[in-house]
Amino acid sequence: MIAIEAMEFYSYHGCFKEEKEIGTHFTVDFYFRNDTTRAEASDSINDTISYLDVFQLIKAEMAISSDLLEHVGRRIIKKLFSEYPSMEYGKVKIQKMNPPLGGKMKSVSFTLEETR
């Protein structure tokens, strides 16, 4: 299992007008599984999925405004599975930090897992 944790983004996701205009901080964790047998033996980035490339794809999806975290999460999984046919499993957790819900809280989050 490969993990890229606590990626930080400033994005414009939410149902409220203010969220679309002002934006807020988000944290994303992504876990994935692919066959790493060749990379374990070769020590070559060409035999695995690049963490940098995964990060860049998630960053691009986080830059597209959506009303719901559920929609963003589905887009991330769909994009990564499309780009990497060898990805067997993906799990994304998106946290909206300090959401405007009328009370003090660290975050709200959405988690989506998918296996091929």
C-alpha positions, 0 to 999 in steps of 0.5 A: 500500500502506498500513501500520500498523506496530509496534502494541503490545498486551498480550494473553492468547494462548497454549497454556500456562495461564500465558500465559492468566492472565499475558499478554504483549506482542505487536506487530502489523504490518498492510499493506493495499491498496485503491483510493486514487485517489479519496482522492488527488484529494479529500483526504477520509478518506471516500474511503479506509479510516481507519487509526484504524478498522483499528487499532480492529478489530485491537485488538478482535481482539487482546483475544479470547484464542486458543491460536494466533497463527494463529487470531488472524491469520485472525480479523484478516484475516477481520474486516477483509475483512468490514468493508471490501469495498474492501480488495483485499489484507491482510497481518498479522504478529503477534509474541509478545515474549519467548515462554516457550520455555525459552530467550532470544529476542526473539519468535516470529511468524506472518504471513498474507497474503490477496488477494481 
